[in-house]
Amino acid sequence: MKLKLSSLALLLVVITSSAFIAPVLKPVTYKVDVEKSTLTWVAKKVTGGHNGSINLQSGNLQFEGKKLAGGNFTINMATIKDADKSEKLEGHLKADDFFGVDKFATSSFVIKKVAAGSGNQVNVTGDLTIKGITNSITFPAAVVWNADGTVTATADKVVVDRTKFGIKFRSKGMFPDIGDKMIYDDFELSIKLIAKK
């Protein structure tokens, strides 16, 4: 009898405790609208610089409630464009000196960690893969929920060191005597993802 009462008491404790455990939210996936989303780039050299755009191929963002929890996107490297419409520059960027598009048709980013910031700001850490080489990067982003049920995630200044991805063309770090033909190792990406459920 004592054993039955003890078992019953233990069962009540387990049931009561379970009632106060917060429910685990299952992440909800929002698909990135590649037509409305944008990815732009800026690269600088001693004598000036260039900027342009690249198209996204696919992507998704995962949310737990209103909190960004994960996601990824794929970039179609064959779509890289120069804002000044220089076919020569676009061809060079697609060549092996830079992104080697014939062999590496896509680049990608996978979110590994999201840390809360102030307001709608978060710090995103993830794996960026360019030319088959993966490195971890961290950057600030803003997440805004729109009236139409979509969500916009924006990162205005994602700094990427190209040499970490094997892109060494005219890098001063690799070629110290290059003089004014140097191209800076860092380039910047500006990312705007619009996603819907």
C-alpha positions in Angstrom: 0.0 0.0 0.0 2.8 2.3 0.9 4.5 1.6 -2.4 1.3 2.5 -4.3 0.9 5.8 -2.4 4.5 6.7 -3.1 4.1 5.9 -6.8 0.9 8.0 -6.9 2.6 10.9 -5.2 5.5 10.7 -7.7 3.1 10.6 -10.6 1.4 13.7 -9.3 4.7 15.6 -8.9 5.7 14.7 -12.5 2.3 15.8 -13.9 2.2 19.0 -11.9 5.8 19.9 -13.0 5.1 19.2 -16.6 2.2 21.6 -16.6 4.6 24.5 -15.8 7.2 23.7 -18.5 7.1 26.3 -21.3 6.1 24.8 -24.6 8.8 24.4 -27.2 8.0 26.5 -30.3 8.5 24.6 -33.5 10.3 26.9 -36.0 8.1 28.2 -38.8 9.8 28.5 -42.3 9.3 31.6 -44.4 10.3 31.4 -48.1 12.5 34.2 -49.4 10.9 36.0 -52.4 14.0 36.2 -54.7 12.2 38.6 -57.0 11.7 41.2 -54.3 14.9 40.6 -52.3 18.2 42.2 -53.2 21.9 41.6 -52.8 24.4 44.4 -53.7 28.2 44.6 -53.5 30.9 47.2 -53.2 34.6 46.6 -53.9 37.3 49.2 -53.6 40.8 49.6 -55.0 43.5 52.3 -54.5 42.3 54.3 -57.6 38.6 53.9 -57.1 36.0 51.2 -56.8 33.1 49.3 -58.3 29.6 48.3 -57.2 26.8 46.2 -58.5 24.3 43.4 -57.8 23.9 39.6 -57.7 20.7 37.6 -57.8 19.5 35.3 -55.1 18.6 31.8 -56.3 16.7 30.6 -53.2 16.4 31.0 -49.5 14.4 30.7 -46.3 14.2 32.2 -42.9 13.1 30.3 -39.8 11.2 31.9 -36.9 10.3 30.8 -33.4 7.3 33.1 -32.8 8.7 36.5 -33.9 12.3 35.6 -33.2 14.7 34.7 -36.1 16.1 31.2 -35.4 17.8 30.1 -38.6 17.7 30.1 -42.3 19.9 30.2 -45.4 20.2 31.6 -48.9 21.9 30.6 -52.2 23.4 33.2 -54.6 23.5 32.7 -58.4 27.1 33.8 -59.1 26.5 33.9 -62.9 24.2 36.9 -62.4 26.9 39.2 -61.0 26.4 42.7 -62.5 28.5 45.9 -62.5 26.4 49.0 -61.9 28.3 50.8 -64.7 27.4 47.9 -67.1 31.0 47.0 -67.9 31.0 43.7 -69.6 34.8 43.5 -69.3 34.6 43.8 -65.5 31.6 41.4 -65.2 33.6 38.8 -67.3 36.6 39.2 -65.1 34.6 38.8 -61.9 33.2 35.6 -63.3 36.7 34.3 -64.2 39.1 32.3 -62.0 40.9 35.4 -60.8 37.7 36.2 -58.8 34.7 33.9 -58.4 35.3 31.1 -60.9 31.7 30.9 -61.9 32.1 28.1 -64.4 33.2 25.8 -61.6 31.5 27.5 -58.6 28.0 28.5 -59.9 26.6 29.3 -56.5 27.7 30.8 -53.2 25.7 30.3 -50.0 25.1 31.4 -46.4 23.7 29.3 -43.6 22.7 30.9 -40.3 24.2 29.1 -37.3 23.4 31.4 -34.4 21.3 34.5 -33.8 21.9 36.7 -30.8 19.4 39.3 -29.7 20.3 43.0 -29.9 18.3 46.1 -29.1 14.9 46.7 -30.7 14.6 44.8 -34.0 18.4 44.3 -34.2 20.1 40.9 -34.1 23.6 39.7 -34.5 23.8 36.9 -37.1 26.6 34.3 -37.2 26.8 31.8 -40.0 28.8 29.9 -42.6 29.5 31.8 -45.9 30.7 29.5 -48.7 32.4 31.1 -51.8 34.4 29.0 -54.3 33.8 25.9 -52.3 35.5 27.4 -49.2 33.5 28.0 -46.0 34.2 30.6 -43.3 32.2 31.8 -40.4 31.1 35.5 -40.4 29.1 37.6 -38.0 27.2 40.8 -38.9 24.3 42.9 -37.5 20.9 42.7 -39.1 17.4 44.2 -38.6 14.2 42.1 -38.7 10.9 43.9 -39.4 7.4 42.3 -39.6 5.3 43.9 -42.3 1.6 44.6 -42.3 1.0 42.2 -45.2 2.4 39.3 -43.1 5.8 39.2 -44.8 9.1 39.8 -42.9 12.1 41.9 -44.1 15.6 41.0 -42.9 18.2 43.6 -43.7 22.0 43.6 -43.3 23.5 46.9 -44.6 27.2 46.2 -44.3 28.4 42.6 -44.4 32.3 42.8 -44.6 33.9 39.8 -46.4 37.6 39.2 -46.7 38.0 37.7 -50.2 41.4 36.2 -49.5 39.9 33.8 -47.0 38.0 32.4 -50.0 41.1 32.0 -52.2 40.5 35.2 -54.1 44.0 36.7 -54.1 44.1 38.8 -57.3 46.0 42.1 -56.7 45.8 41.6 -52.9 48.4 43.7 -51.1 48.6 41.0 -48.4 49.6 38.5 -51.0 51.6 40.8 -53.3 53.2 43.6 -51.1 54.8 45.3 -54.1 51.7 45.8 -56.2 51.5 49.5 -55.6 48.5 51.5 -56.9 47.1 48.4 -58.7 46.1 47.0 -55.4 42.5 45.9 -54.8 41.4 45.9 -51.1 40.9 42.5 -49.6 37.6 43.4 -48.0 34.4 43.9 -50.0 30.9 44.7 -48.7 27.6 43.1 -49.2 24.2 44.7 -48.5 21.4 42.1 -48.1 17.7 42.6 -48.1 15.6 39.5 -47.8 11.8 39.6 -48.0 10.2 36.4 -47.0 6.6 35.0 -46.7 5.0 32.0 -45.0 
